[in-house]
Amino acid sequence: MSVIEGVTLNAFLKNACEAIDRLPNVLERKGVGRPRFESKSRIIAVLVKAWIGRSYRDTEAYLYDNKETLATFGLLVPDHNVIWRTMTLLAESYLKELNHQVGLSLKKGESQVAIDATGFCAKTYARRFDPLHRSGSRKEWLKLHAAVTCVLKAIPSMEVTGGEVSDTTQLGALLDFVS
């Protein structure tokens, strides 16, 4: 069974198929000519390629090795050329929305969350306040408080505050968005 970043192929395909069904079919072609390969299988192949981080040929081999799992969702295995052509046809906005939908579905079941904060400066360069040398200024700094899911490494909530804001004051707001 394939498990990547704590997610099984079955769970990934289930969430991806549901997200594709919710969005309009952007690969539908009207007119004459040779019919295209089934669109849901093509889009799933592009998502799996991004998920496993492999080449088009390796993605084809991975999908072929797991064709029984794909068949349970009514999906076919496209070849590497079809995956590449599909990648060039899909708009970036569609891929972003699809990725967002799949990510939301997968994040719902995640219960382990890490929360931390880091300081950064909006200027080109500014030194962090150093109490030993009394240099720098906390007022020039901003703080990013973020909750990160431990398995998917997703950021379900974050907050940017002034540099002097304590981490504990932001904890409640960060956890509200996670659950």
Backbone as JSON, one array per atom type, in Angstrom:
{
  "sequence": "MSVIEGVTLNAFLKNACEAIDRLPNVLERKGVGRPRFESKSRIIAVLVKAWIGRSYRDTEAYLYDNKETLATFGLLVPDHNVIWRTMTLLAESYLKELNHQVGLSLKKGESQVAIDATGFCAKTYARRFDPLHRSGSRKEWLKLHAAVTCVLKAIPSMEVTGGEVSDTTQLGALLDFVS",
  "N": [[0.84, -1.19, 0.0], [0.57, 2.17, -0.88], [1.91, 4.91, 0.81], [2.26, 8.24, 1.23], [3.66, 10.97, 2.78], [2.07, 10.41, 5.02], [-0.46, 9.89, 3.97], [-2.62, 7.66, 2.42], [-2.82, 6.16, -0.86], [-5.43, 5.47, -1.54], [-6.99, 7.2, 0.15], [-6.13, 9.66, -0.83], [-6.98, 9.53, -3.55], [-9.76, 9.28, -3.2], [-10.46, 11.77, -2.01], [-9.51, 13.5, -4.0], [-11.08, 12.77, -6.24], [-13.64, 13.5, -5.34], [-13.25, 16.29, -5.1], [-12.75, 16.99, -7.78], [-15.21, 16.35, -8.92], [-16.79, 18.33, -7.79], [-15.94, 20.64, -9.06], [-16.09, 22.47, -12.23], [-15.88, 20.76, -15.42], [-13.02, 21.27, -17.01], [-11.7, 20.26, -19.16], [-13.42, 19.49, -21.1], [-14.33, 19.02, -24.42], [-15.81, 20.4, -27.23], [-17.25, 19.57, -30.35], [-15.94, 18.08, -33.37], [-13.84, 15.23, -34.1], [-11.22, 13.1, -32.85], [-12.05, 11.41, -29.88], [-11.05, 12.5, -26.63], [-8.92, 11.18, -24.01], [-10.37, 9.96, -21.01], [-11.42, 12.55, -18.87], [-11.38, 12.87, -15.99], [-9.58, 10.9, -15.13], [-7.27, 11.85, -16.32], [-6.84, 14.31, -14.98], [-6.55, 13.41, -12.36], [-4.18, 11.95, -12.69], [-2.35, 14.03, -13.12], [-2.49, 15.29, -10.61], [-1.54, 13.2, -8.97], [1.05, 13.0, -9.97], [2.15, 15.42, -9.08], [1.86, 14.96, -6.34], [3.49, 12.69, -5.77], [5.86, 13.58, -6.77], [7.42, 12.91, -9.08], [8.79, 12.06, -12.38], [7.08, 12.28, -15.6], [7.02, 9.75, -16.89], [7.68, 8.06, -14.73], [5.48, 8.56, -13.14], [3.44, 7.48, -14.72], [4.23, 4.77, -14.56], [3.93, 4.35, -11.8], [1.16, 4.73, -11.5], [0.28, 2.64, -13.13], [1.22, 0.45, -11.68], [-0.52, 0.61, -9.59], [-3.05, 0.14, -10.63], [-5.31, -1.35, -9.95], [-6.28, -0.13, -7.66], [-6.92, 2.37, -8.75], [-8.96, 1.54, -10.45], [-11.05, 0.99, -8.69], [-12.12, 3.45, -8.31], [-13.11, 4.0, -10.74], [-11.24, 4.87, -12.59], [-8.83, 5.26, -15.24], [-5.54, 4.38, -16.52], [-3.56, 6.81, -17.76], [-1.1, 7.39, -20.39], [2.34, 8.62, -20.28], [2.59, 10.76, -22.1], [-0.04, 11.72, -22.36], [-0.45, 12.59, -19.75], [1.4, 14.69, -19.64], [0.39, 16.41, -21.71], [-2.07, 17.03, -20.56], [-1.24, 18.45, -18.32], [-0.3, 20.77, -19.55], [-2.66, 21.83, -20.51], [-4.32, 22.5, -18.36], [-5.45, 25.23, -16.49], [-3.68, 27.49, -14.34], [-5.13, 28.66, -12.27], [-7.26, 26.87, -11.98], [-5.89, 24.56, -11.12], [-4.87, 25.49, -8.69], [-7.23, 25.93, -7.21], [-8.27, 23.33, -7.19], [-6.22, 21.98, -5.8], [-6.48, 23.29, -3.37], [-9.05, 22.45, -2.58], [-8.68, 19.63, -2.36], [-6.7, 19.58, -0.41], [-8.08, 20.72, 1.79], [-9.98, 18.71, 2.28], [-8.34, 16.57, 3.04], [-7.07, 17.59, 5.28], [-9.01, 17.7, 7.24], [-9.16, 15.39, 8.82], [-6.85, 15.46, 10.29], [-5.13, 15.55, 13.34], [-2.85, 16.17, 14.82], [-1.03, 18.96, 15.6], [1.38, 21.52, 15.28], [2.45, 24.49, 16.83], [3.96, 27.61, 16.39], [6.02, 30.58, 16.41], [7.62, 33.15, 14.51], [9.92, 35.82, 14.05], [10.12, 38.61, 11.81], [11.33, 41.16, 9.59], [9.9, 43.94, 7.95], [11.37, 45.73, 6.56], [14.3, 46.19, 4.47], [16.68, 45.46, 5.82], [16.98, 44.99, 9.22], [18.1, 45.0, 12.5], [17.36, 42.6, 14.99], [16.01, 43.26, 18.23], [18.44, 43.61, 20.7], [19.02, 43.01, 23.9], [21.39, 43.04, 25.39], [23.22, 44.76, 24.11], [21.61, 46.89, 23.7], [20.55, 47.53, 21.18], [18.81, 47.85, 18.01], [15.26, 47.47, 17.33], [12.17, 46.47, 18.6], [9.81, 47.33, 17.56], [10.04, 47.58, 14.83], [9.77, 45.1, 13.87], [7.83, 42.26, 12.76], [5.63, 39.58, 13.66], [5.05, 36.24, 12.86], [2.64, 34.03, 13.61], [1.91, 30.66, 13.54], [-0.02, 27.73, 12.84], [0.77, 24.42, 12.17], [0.09, 21.47, 10.46], [1.11, 18.25, 11.43], [1.43, 15.93, 9.85], [0.7, 16.44, 7.08], [2.03, 18.82, 6.7], [0.72, 21.23, 6.31], [-0.68, 24.55, 6.51], [-3.13, 25.44, 8.41], [-3.98, 27.68, 9.83], [-2.94, 31.04, 10.5], [-1.4, 34.0, 11.84], [-0.44, 37.37, 11.66], [1.31, 39.6, 13.61], [2.33, 42.46, 15.63], [5.78, 42.85, 16.66], [6.02, 42.73, 19.42], [4.01, 41.2, 20.52], [2.86, 38.54, 22.5], [3.34, 34.98, 22.23], [1.5, 33.28, 23.48], [-0.9, 34.7, 23.59], [-2.0, 34.41, 21.1], [-2.6, 31.78, 20.77], [-5.21, 30.64, 21.23], [-6.77, 31.68, 19.07], [-5.45, 30.54, 16.88], [-5.88, 27.81, 17.29], [-8.66, 27.69, 17.06], [-9.23, 27.75, 14.32], [-8.16, 25.36, 13.47], [-9.63, 23.15, 14.45]],
  "CA": [[0.0, 0.0, 0.0], [1.36, 3.4, -0.99], [1.65, 5.96, 1.79], [3.17, 9.37, 1.04], [3.38, 12.03, 3.76], [1.02, 9.99, 5.93], [-1.74, 9.75, 3.29], [-2.65, 6.52, 1.52], [-3.29, 6.44, -2.21], [-6.9, 5.39, -1.49], [-7.52, 8.43, 0.73], [-5.83, 10.75, -1.77], [-7.86, 9.41, -4.71], [-11.13, 9.56, -2.77], [-10.6, 13.22, -1.84], [-9.29, 14.15, -5.29], [-12.26, 12.53, -7.08], [-14.72, 14.35, -4.82], [-12.95, 17.68, -5.45], [-12.93, 17.15, -9.23], [-16.66, 16.33, -9.18], [-17.37, 19.61, -7.36], [-15.51, 21.71, -9.96], [-16.52, 22.25, -13.61], [-14.95, 20.0, -16.26], [-12.31, 22.23, -17.86], [-11.12, 19.56, -20.3], [-14.48, 19.1, -22.02], [-14.11, 19.58, -25.76], [-16.98, 20.29, -28.09], [-16.91, 19.54, -31.77], [-15.63, 16.79, -33.97], [-12.47, 14.79, -33.92], [-10.99, 11.93, -32.03], [-12.37, 11.7, -28.47], [-9.92, 12.53, -25.71], [-8.88, 10.26, -22.89], [-11.31, 10.36, -19.95], [-10.84, 13.74, -18.22], [-11.11, 12.71, -14.56], [-8.34, 10.12, -15.01], [-6.15, 12.73, -16.7], [-6.6, 15.29, -13.92], [-6.03, 12.63, -11.23], [-2.78, 11.63, -13.0], [-1.56, 15.25, -12.87], [-2.41, 15.46, -9.16], [-0.66, 12.16, -8.42], [2.41, 13.39, -10.36], [2.58, 16.46, -8.13], [1.88, 14.37, -5.0], [4.64, 11.81, -5.6], [7.05, 14.33, -7.15], [8.24, 12.14, -10.01], [8.67, 12.42, -13.79], [5.85, 11.81, -16.26], [7.14, 8.3, -17.11], [7.6, 7.41, -13.42], [4.08, 8.68, -12.69], [2.71, 6.46, -15.47], [4.56, 3.46, -13.98], [3.32, 4.3, -10.46], [-0.28, 4.53, -11.69], [0.08, 1.3, -13.67], [1.42, -0.48, -10.56], [-1.68, 0.74, -8.69], [-4.24, 0.25, -11.48], [-6.47, -1.92, -9.27], [-6.78, 0.93, -6.79], [-7.55, 3.35, -9.63], [-10.2, 0.96, -10.99], [-12.13, 1.1, -7.7], [-12.71, 4.79, -8.45], [-13.52, 4.14, -12.13], [-10.2, 5.63, -13.28], [-7.94, 4.55, -16.14], [-4.14, 4.82, -16.43], [-3.1, 7.48, -18.98], [0.34, 7.28, -20.57], [3.08, 9.82, -19.88], [2.3, 11.86, -23.02], [-1.35, 12.26, -22.0], [-0.27, 13.34, -18.5], [2.09, 15.93, -19.99], [-0.55, 17.27, -22.43], [-3.07, 17.51, -19.59], [-0.59, 19.47, -17.5], [-0.22, 22.01, -20.32], [-4.01, 22.34, -20.77], [-5.01, 22.96, -17.15], [-5.1, 26.59, -16.07], [-3.09, 27.56, -13.0], [-6.2, 28.96, -11.3], [-7.99, 25.62, -11.75], [-5.03, 23.69, -10.31], [-4.82, 26.04, -7.33], [-8.52, 25.66, -6.57], [-8.34, 21.89, -6.99], [-5.28, 21.68, -4.72], [-7.09, 23.81, -2.14], [-10.18, 21.57, -2.23], [-8.14, 18.34, -1.92], [-6.01, 19.84, 0.86], [-9.09, 20.89, 2.84], [-10.57, 17.41, 2.59], [-7.35, 15.74, 3.73], [-6.72, 18.21, 6.57], [-10.1, 17.55, 8.21], [-8.9, 14.28, 9.73], [-5.56, 15.58, 10.95], [-5.31, 16.03, 14.71], [-1.6, 16.62, 15.4], [-0.7, 20.3, 15.12], [2.46, 22.23, 15.95], [2.24, 25.94, 16.77], [5.18, 28.35, 16.69], [6.06, 31.93, 15.87], [8.93, 33.62, 14.1], [9.96, 37.25, 13.8], [10.74, 39.05, 10.56], [11.26, 42.61, 9.42], [9.35, 44.36, 6.67], [12.4, 46.52, 5.89], [15.33, 45.41, 3.81], [17.49, 44.87, 6.89], [16.88, 45.63, 10.54], [18.58, 44.08, 13.52], [16.43, 42.27, 16.07], [16.36, 43.9, 19.49], [19.47, 42.92, 21.47], [19.02, 43.67, 25.21], [22.75, 43.18, 25.89], [23.84, 45.94, 23.51], [20.56, 47.91, 23.56], [20.46, 47.95, 19.79], [17.64, 47.33, 17.31], [13.96, 47.9, 17.83], [11.11, 45.48, 18.44], [8.68, 47.93, 16.84], [10.24, 47.43, 13.4], [9.59, 43.69, 13.54], [6.52, 41.63, 12.76], [5.69, 38.2, 14.11], [4.13, 35.32, 12.2], [2.22, 32.91, 14.47], [1.32, 29.7, 12.61], [-0.32, 26.35, 13.22], [1.19, 23.56, 11.08], [-0.28, 20.08, 10.68], [2.35, 17.47, 11.51], [1.54, 14.91, 8.81], [0.67, 17.03, 5.75], [2.81, 20.06, 6.67], [-0.16, 22.29, 5.82], [-0.86, 25.65, 7.46], [-4.56, 25.74, 8.44], [-4.24, 29.02, 10.34], [-1.78, 31.86, 10.84], [-1.72, 35.37, 12.23], [0.71, 38.28, 11.69], [1.13, 40.62, 14.65], [3.51, 43.25, 15.92], [6.87, 42.07, 17.25], [5.96, 42.66, 20.88], [2.87, 40.37, 20.92], [3.24, 37.25, 23.06], [2.84, 33.8, 21.53], [0.36, 32.68, 24.19], [-2.13, 35.44, 23.31], [-2.49, 34.0, 19.78], [-2.84, 30.34, 20.77], [-6.64, 30.34, 21.1], [-7.23, 31.99, 17.7], [-4.86, 29.57, 15.96], [-6.54, 26.52, 17.49], [-10.05, 27.76, 16.61], [-9.31, 27.43, 12.89], [-7.71, 23.99, 13.24], [-10.72, 22.2, 14.73]],
  "C": [[0.88, 1.24, 0.0], [0.93, 4.41, 0.06], [2.7, 7.04, 1.58], [2.72, 10.48, 1.96], [2.18, 11.69, 4.63], [-0.35, 9.81, 5.3], [-1.65, 8.55, 2.34], [-3.15, 6.94, 0.15], [-4.82, 6.41, -2.26], [-7.52, 6.68, -0.97], [-7.3, 9.61, -0.21], [-6.78, 10.72, -2.95], [-9.31, 9.73, -4.36], [-11.37, 11.07, -2.68], [-10.43, 13.96, -3.16], [-10.5, 13.97, -6.21], [-13.44, 13.4, -6.64], [-14.5, 15.82, -5.19], [-13.15, 17.93, -6.94], [-14.42, 17.17, -9.59], [-17.33, 17.64, -8.8], [-17.03, 20.75, -8.31], [-15.98, 21.43, -11.38], [-15.45, 21.48, -14.4], [-14.29, 20.95, -17.25], [-11.7, 21.58, -19.09], [-12.16, 19.12, -21.32], [-14.27, 19.8, -23.36], [-15.36, 19.34, -26.6], [-16.52, 20.28, -29.54], [-16.58, 18.14, -32.23], [-14.18, 16.42, -33.69], [-12.41, 13.57, -33.01], [-11.29, 12.25, -30.57], [-11.11, 11.63, -27.6], [-10.03, 11.43, -24.67], [-9.77, 10.81, -21.79], [-10.7, 11.44, -19.04], [-10.53, 13.56, -16.74], [-9.81, 11.93, -14.34], [-7.13, 10.97, -15.33], [-5.81, 13.71, -15.57], [-6.03, 14.59, -12.68], [-4.55, 12.32, -11.45], [-1.88, 12.84, -12.76], [-1.41, 15.49, -11.36], [-1.47, 14.44, -8.52], [0.79, 12.48, -8.76], [2.96, 14.44, -9.39], [2.75, 15.88, -6.72], [3.12, 13.52, -4.78], [5.94, 12.48, -6.02], [7.98, 13.58, -8.09], [8.02, 12.63, -11.44], [7.37, 11.88, -14.37], [5.88, 10.29, -16.46], [7.03, 7.54, -15.78], [6.18, 7.47, -12.86], [3.22, 7.65, -13.41], [2.96, 5.07, -14.88], [3.92, 3.29, -12.61], [1.81, 4.03, -10.58], [-0.57, 3.13, -12.22], [0.25, 0.25, -12.57], [0.24, -0.49, -9.61], [-2.99, 0.81, -9.47], [-5.48, -0.36, -10.84], [-7.12, -0.89, -8.33], [-7.5, 2.0, -7.61], [-8.9, 2.83, -10.13], [-11.35, 1.04, -9.99], [-12.82, 2.46, -7.75], [-13.16, 5.05, -9.9], [-12.52, 4.92, -12.96], [-9.35, 4.71, -14.14], [-6.52, 5.09, -15.98], [-3.75, 5.49, -17.75], [-1.59, 7.3, -19.14], [1.01, 8.62, -20.28], [2.83, 11.01, -20.8], [0.96, 12.52, -22.7], [-1.24, 13.08, -20.71], [0.39, 14.68, -18.8], [1.15, 16.9, -20.7], [-1.62, 17.85, -21.49], [-2.5, 18.62, -18.73], [-0.53, 20.8, -18.24], [-1.59, 22.64, -20.57], [-4.7, 22.95, -19.55], [-4.52, 24.35, -16.74], [-4.58, 26.57, -14.63], [-4.16, 27.83, -11.94], [-7.01, 27.71, -10.97], [-7.18, 24.69, -10.84], [-4.94, 24.18, -8.86], [-6.11, 25.74, -6.57], [-8.67, 24.17, -6.26], [-7.43, 21.46, -5.84], [-5.84, 22.13, -3.38], [-8.2, 22.88, -1.66], [-9.68, 20.22, -1.69], [-7.45, 18.51, -0.57], [-6.97, 19.99, 2.02], [-9.69, 19.56, 3.26], [-9.61, 16.55, 3.4], [-7.03, 16.27, 5.13], [-7.78, 17.98, 7.64], [-9.81, 16.47, 9.24], [-7.62, 14.42, 10.52], [-5.72, 16.2, 12.33], [-4.02, 16.52, 15.36], [-1.17, 17.94, 14.76], [0.44, 20.87, 15.95], [2.22, 23.72, 15.77], [3.53, 26.62, 17.2], [5.07, 29.74, 16.08], [7.49, 32.27, 15.48], [8.84, 35.11, 13.8], [10.6, 37.55, 12.46], [10.53, 40.56, 10.44], [10.75, 42.94, 8.03], [10.35, 45.21, 5.89], [13.42, 45.6, 5.23], [16.22, 44.72, 4.83], [17.27, 45.67, 8.16], [17.28, 44.59, 11.57], [17.51, 43.85, 14.58], [16.92, 42.91, 17.35], [17.33, 43.03, 20.28], [19.58, 43.6, 22.83], [20.43, 43.88, 25.77], [23.4, 44.46, 25.37], [22.87, 47.1, 23.31], [20.46, 48.44, 22.13], [19.23, 47.31, 19.15], [16.35, 47.83, 17.93], [12.94, 46.81, 17.58], [9.97, 46.02, 17.58], [8.82, 47.79, 15.33], [9.92, 46.01, 12.94], [8.13, 43.28, 13.55], [6.7, 40.18, 13.2], [4.64, 37.39, 13.38], [3.88, 34.16, 13.14], [1.51, 31.94, 13.54], [1.06, 28.36, 13.28], [0.0, 25.49, 11.99], [0.77, 22.13, 11.4], [0.97, 19.21, 10.55], [2.51, 16.46, 10.38], [1.64, 15.55, 7.43], [1.53, 18.28, 5.6], [2.01, 21.21, 6.06], [-0.32, 23.34, 6.91], [-2.35, 26.02, 7.48], [-4.88, 27.12, 9.0], [-2.92, 29.72, 10.67], [-2.24, 33.28, 11.13], [-0.43, 36.18, 12.24], [0.39, 39.39, 12.67], [2.38, 41.48, 14.75], [4.55, 42.4, 16.66], [6.79, 41.9, 18.75], [4.84, 41.76, 21.4], [3.36, 39.0, 21.37], [2.63, 36.1, 22.28], [1.58, 33.25, 22.17], [-0.95, 33.41, 23.91], [-2.77, 35.0, 21.99], [-2.91, 32.54, 19.73], [-4.31, 29.98, 20.54], [-7.16, 30.56, 19.68], [-6.69, 30.99, 16.7], [-5.56, 28.21, 16.07], [-8.0, 26.52, 17.04], [-10.19, 27.35, 15.15], [-8.94, 25.98, 12.6], [-8.84, 23.0, 13.42], [-11.93, 22.51, 13.96]]
}
